[in-house]
């Protein structure tokens, strides 16, 4: 995910190849060389597979937790690391970044909230459930990016080995459509004007199912007229959101 103000440009995670990342930035009129920082949520390959090659080319600061940094295969490259403790707040340019721990089977996974010029954006993916601590951090957000990873029934009959299915369904796995729907109905803050549901499994979910369940939950919460739902489909670049 890419976030920018007039002064600051941040990339959250680098799960695409260097070539694809640069191409996607170019598609929205941005140059990778103008990035001020790359922020990393955790070390799983779908979030960092392009990190080392991208960092080598750009020589840009990488914000990463102290425990996650050693888990990245840097090789002979010496990155410009800015290590932080999960739960702390730091600034990148004119953007204040709140980090918070998330329940996932990584070494030290975090989510982020970004605050600048009176706007707050939350990014939370790769978590098995929604603890009260995360709900607290998301309060007051204007835009929220949240995973809606899998449909339970599709996962159960899908191609994954049973051990992987148990991992995905566990409290350190990924959010199901049902859990996300419950969160929307019960806990979605009234400040959120745009809700982006993403990190959708290609094998155990379908964008249209996410869309239908998301709209139904917004209706149930009385938020359908006030919160716009966007489904971030796998392998597709979303629109640009402007605040």
N, C-alpha and C positions, 0 to 999 in steps of 0.2 A: 504494500500500500504506500502511496506517495502523498505527502502532506506538505503544503507550502503556504507561506504568507508572502507579503511583498518583499521581505528581507531574508527568509529562511526556507530551505528545502530539505525535507527529511524523507528517507526511504525506510519503511518498516519491513524488516526481513528481506531475504534475497533468495527466495526459493525457485526462481527461474534462472536460466543460464544468463551469463553476462550479455550475450547477444540479444536475447529476448527482453531482458530488462531495459537495455539501452533503446531497443526498438519501441517498446511500450511507452517509455518516457518521450521519445521523439514524436510518437503519435499524438501526444497532447501538448506538443510544442515546448518540451523541456529537454535540457541537455544534462546528461549524466554528470558531466564535469562540473556542473553548478551545484551538485549536492553538498550540503553542509555536514551531513551525518547519515550513518546507517544504524538503525536500532534493531536489536535482535531479541526476539521473544524467548527462543529456546533452540536447542542444537539439532533437532530432528531435520533430516535431509530435505524435506519438502519446504523448509524454511531457510536453509542455509546453503543449498547445493551450489549456488552461484556466488556465494559471498567472497571466497578467497580470490577468485579471478577478478571479480569486480573491484574489490578493495585494492588489489595490486595495481590495476590500471588507474584508479582514481586517487589513491593514497588519501582516502577520506577517513575521518575519525569514526570508529565503531563503538557504539555504546552497548555494553553487554554486561551481564552480572558477573561478579568475580568467580562464581562457581561454574558458570557456563563457558567462560572463555577458554579454559584448558580443554574442553571437549570438542573444539573446532579443529579440524585437521589443517593447521596453518602450513605445515611443511617447513621449508626454509624461509618462508616469508615472515617478516616481522611486522605485524599490523600496528596501526595507531589506535590503541585501545583506550577507551575511557570507561573503566569498570565501575559499576555502582552496586550497591546493596539493594536487593529486592525490597520494595516498600518505600524507597526514598524518592524524593522529588528533585529534579535537576532541570537546567535550562539549556536549550540549544537555540542560539540566536534569540529571537523574541517569542519563542514557544516554551512554555513551562510544561514539563513532562512528569506526570505522576506514574510511578511503577507500582505494581501490586502482584502478589503471588497468586497463581492460579493452580487448581488441582489437575495435574497432568503427569504422565509417567516420563517426565524428563528430569534432568538434574536440578534445575532451578528455574522453572518456567514463569514468565511474567506476562501480564497484560499492561496496556498503557492507556492513559488519558492525556490528551493534548489540550492546552488552554492558551489562547492568545486573542487579544482584542475583544474580549467578552464572549468568545465562542469556545465551546468544549466538545471534543470528539473522543469517543471511547472505542477501543479496539480490543475485543476479547474473543479469541479462538483457541481451540485445543484445550478443552476442559471437560471433566466428566460430570460436573454438576455446578449449580450456581449458589455458592455460599453467601451468607449475608454480607461478608466483607467486600465481595465484588459488587453486589447490589449497592452498597454504600458508595464505593468509588464511582459508580456510573451515574449517581444522582446529579442532576443538573446538566446532563449532556444534551447537546443539540442534535448530534448525529451519532449513531451507534452502529458499529460493525460487529456482528455477532455470528458465531457459527451455528448452523443447523445441519449437522453432519450426516445423520442417518435416520432412516425409518426403521423402527425396531423389527417389524415383520420382514422387510426386505433384507435386513442384516442377518436375521436368523436363518433364512433360506438361501442366502447368498453364497458366493464362492469362497469366502475366507475360511481358513481352518478354525475349528472351534476355539482354540486358544486365543486367536486374534479376535474373534467375535467377543469373547469374554473381556478381553482388554478394552475394546472399543466401548462396550456397554458399562464398564466399570466406573468407579468414582474418580479414576484418574485417566479416563479415556476421552470420549467426545460427547457432545450434546446431541441428543436425539430431537427429532421434530416435536415430540410430545413435551419434553422438558422445556424447549424454547416456547412452545405455545403456553404452557403454564406460567412461565416467566412474563410473557407479554400480558396475559390476563391479570396477573396478580401484582406485578412489580415494575412494569415498564413506566419510567418516569414521564410525567405529562409534558416535560420540557422537550422530549425527543420528537423532532419534526421529521427526521428521516431515519428509518431502520433498514440497514442492509444486512440481509441474511446470506451467509456464504460458507466457505470451506465445506462444500457439499460433496459427499462421496459419489463418485461416478458409478460405483457398483451397488451401493446400498441406499440410494436415494434418487430423487428426480426433482429438477427445479420446479416443475409444475406442482408437484405435491407440496413442496416447501411454500410455494406461492399461495396455494389454496389454504393450507393450514395457518399460514401467517395472517392472511386476510381474515380468516374465521376468528382467530384469536384477537385481532385488533377490533373486530366487530364486538366480540364478547367483552372487551375492556372498554368499549365506548370510545375508541381512539381512531376509528376508521376515517373520520373526516379531518383528523388533526395530525396523524402520523402517516407519512408516505412509506410504503413498503417497496424495497428494491431487492430482487434476488440476483446475487452475483453468481452467474452460471460458470461451471468449470471451464477453464481454458479460454474464457472470454474476458476482454477488458471492459470494465464497467464505464459508465458515464462519469464525467467530472462533476463533483458536487461543490457548489459555490455558496459561501456564507459571507 
